């Protein structure tokens, strides 16, 4: 056997040995376990919809349709669903392996103000679940969001105002007193409905801020 042939055989043997000993590296963010949920989620305020993405389970459990969550990571800072109240429109899988860069989230109270949840009329079989059920529950009276064309915009603006207020509880107490007094003088109609909706949102925020 020629020396050149022997060298080639030795080289090939070394390559095969190195290949066998090289560890397999998992894809970043991927998992073969069933530790993720696949969900479609919508922003409570502006309606931005993200469908079929993967989220790490919280305490081993996935949210249900209509639950309110807040996405906390796994996305860029410009992502329209990051760090804002959002609701689960649909759950495609509760027993998934995580894809690359799965999102993380926290569960929010069912009474978290969520205008898009209340105005949700289609998609994944229509509205249901804790968030939507809370829309029909009002301590102020009968609020019909569909009868007030500016309901969603007002709710979003008022919620943001409360979130940046130095003393949200005092602010909400004042608004609840103001709108309760104004409600006594109404005889019904659109204005009464608007006041009921405002009081409903104020009372929900009063609870969520632990006032």
Steps between C-alpha positions, in 0.01 A plus 500: 500500500630841408572755771256747343217241516582425862491870588156537338365201696632648825346840419159347428513297823577814702208688335257219580618488861459877542150490348389227741626697802354839400196573724171597337398855596130570538348788305490812715164534671374164380372223724377148446298510824135600524573823683331749266154614393414606146258793513349790310499822703354849446596834658222624730530859379601523135386158381836385362471126442779243515404145405639155563815597692657300782503600868667338801243351738453672836523244780451228240158628391385681185247786500147440377317686228389837636768526771691829536880482489799729467788391276828574677777366276617307199435793266651837408410820684299620198270198506139632531405230754793549739421614858136592432177323602396254229242225479524146368284465189570132452723216621627274222702268725552458874766232470762629258875495482634854494605645166793739470462809720174415681328788679460535876194647670323556830131449575294812575171518698188421300361846581796676335342763270516366146286687248592283201397193698163661567457601136625171357240370257680241286797269478554154652127452549431844645543650847492292816695443819578692817587831336188517286274377780623791710376748237137435588567539872478859616461650843383825343207375298438377150788589268463426131838570332349455154265795561791738567711537185795649689500240778822324399700823450372653824575184700855482363570869569351493849687180591828657389423817698444297815818296447723812497315691772694579819206394717269277293273410792418864585449573131264204458311583820435849366382373162272237654341765723463741207342251262278343765356844579452579131324168448229592751375778275472302177184347368657237277626495147851527362629736767395264780662209318822700461508579873434136586790394279730761654404391850547137407856565378580720800378233743703231322813715517421578864514125571806424287693783671414358846331826603 
